[in-house]
Amino acid sequence: MRRRWIILYSAIALYVVMISITWKASTRRALRQTEAMLDYAMLDLRDTLNGSIDTMLMHIGELIVEEVGPQARALPYEEVMMLAKRYDIDEINIVDRNGKDLATTDPRVLGCQYADKPDSAEFLKLTDGVLKAMSQPFRAGAHNPDVHRKYVGVAFPNGEGFVQVGMDDVHLSQMFPSIMGFIFDEWLLGETGFFLCADLKYGRLISNPARHRDEAKFLGETGYDQFSPLVHEDGKTSFRQCLFGDICDCRALIFCGYRIIAALPPAEFYVTRNVYTMVIAVVMAVILGFFVLLLWRINADSARLKAFYEAESEKQAAELELGKSIQMSVLPGDIRKNDNFQFVASMIPAREVGGDFYDFFSLDEMHKAFLVADVSGKGITGALYMMNAKTLIKNILMESKDFNPALALEYANAELCGNNSVEMFVTVWVGILDLETGRVVFANAGHNPPLCLRGGQPPQWLRERSGYPLACFDNASYKQLEITLAPGDSLFLYTDGVTEAMNAKGELFGEARLEEALTVAREAEACTPNQLVKSVRQAVHGFVDNAPQADDLTILAVQFISAPKHQMRTFSCCPEATEAAADYLRTVLEAEGCPQKDVVQLLIALDEVVSNVVKFSGASGFAVEVSFTQEPKGVSVSVSDDGTPFNPLHNPDPDTTLSVDERSVGGLGILLLRKMMDYLSYHHAHGCNILTFKKKF
């Protein structure tokens, strides 16, 4: 409601301002029109006065030419003076074709050559037989500069000389009342304007508008200020006077001893201003009224939209919070550590839920899987897709006994492509660390390249990729890669939220700064994965400063510390070998402080395996290798022989529900191992049968 009143008051204020502007602009326009009409009136007046005088003098010149004859000739002085008196003019000169003055009312110029006088030489144009008459403006007399005289020349036929007549301004002023009274009485200035003409000496009016004829006989009676500066009487500058009770814009002109005033009330043009302003006011009222209603409607819609978006924002905030909860809940702990390896991870989620995730889990006592990934989508959908992809990859790796991450990615890709209605994809780097050898087999599905950190060497980029991101192409295949870590070496993995972190200038953190941060961290003594993660995180935060975080910041470091402790002894295949191997295993287990119950079960398992090797394998000898693990705490026993390749785990377990006579021979020993041991496996490598059984304490 408050906003509506603001709109209404703003519209009223705008309306008042625009009407005021229109009023002022129209007033200035009316004044300009008044001045333009006064300009035209004064210009027309000058032309009319000069034209009237020229016409009168030319007529007198034509009469004199008719009396003198067809060409210029000398006349007695008395005859010339009679002509001047008859036509009431001040000067007559009769000039021949050669420019010689033959007769004149001024004996001083008789016989003079007009070509020698610049002011008079102009009249010689009348001798060309073409020009019939010409005039000059008032100019000072040659012998009396105080007298201003106007000259007109009229040519004799065929240019046989010309007659020049002149009249003084004083003489002309005596004739002025009869001329001007007629002109001004008939001359209209707009609808309400008028002319005043008064002599300069007494201010007596010789011209007065008809509607004010009886109101004034003298200029002062009209209300005119006779003492106004003459600078306003040049015919070009306007000034304002109150004449006959009306304010008028005026122009004044001094001519032949008379003050001529053109007066025009501006109110004449104010009528147009008033009408124009009224029309604009109505139009503006309609337009502003329309816009006020439109703005009120927009304001109402805006309020509804604001309420809708606030509700949606709250809903999205709840979804984002849920997505973050999902994202963080599926991640393992930040640190996993034992005597053989160390795993450290860190993820700082962005304000908008992303799809980053990492994982670390054991495939068995000697093989640890770890991965980092980034889903293309964001929000709750991206979080759910991330959880699905993470669970899928982990399950495939856990169910497979091949320890092949490339094959696991192929299975995961096929599954994700078959059910990808949200059209997302995921980049993954997954590796499996063998704790016995430090060998890491890995596959990179379009993810950022990790770095290998070795002691005394610069960081090594692992840029080779196995294939495309998951869920991009059906039937995609992936290549398995590998790298061997020495004790103390580390792998550093991350998502694009690290290298694409942006500061306020729009610059990216980039791979070069990442490598520099890791190099600085490696220079510290006893650099741990935790220090690596902390150093990179601080470097990224220092680079972006206060710029908002656009993507999740996920970092993972894995360090291979050392292989598990193990002992090995070889035996020849002889009847005493079974007891010797049992004594060796008992000694090793008791030295490690193993529980007596577990020792007994392990000795039974060893006796079963070694007995079969000695009796049936045909091997020349065998080896017993014992390894202890810390997480989970337990022991692994491997028996290897060079006998005939044979996998005892391929045979099905015997059916113990049958009687002894009904069961087939063999298989009870392996069944016993499956019951007592936590893990049992067989593989053939380097020409040897290797059977491994493990027991958790």
Summary of the structure (lengths in Angstrom):
residues: 697
radius of gyration: 61.1
end to end distance: 76.2
largest distance: 187.1
contacts: 2180
relative contact order: 0.06
helix: 44%
strand: 26%
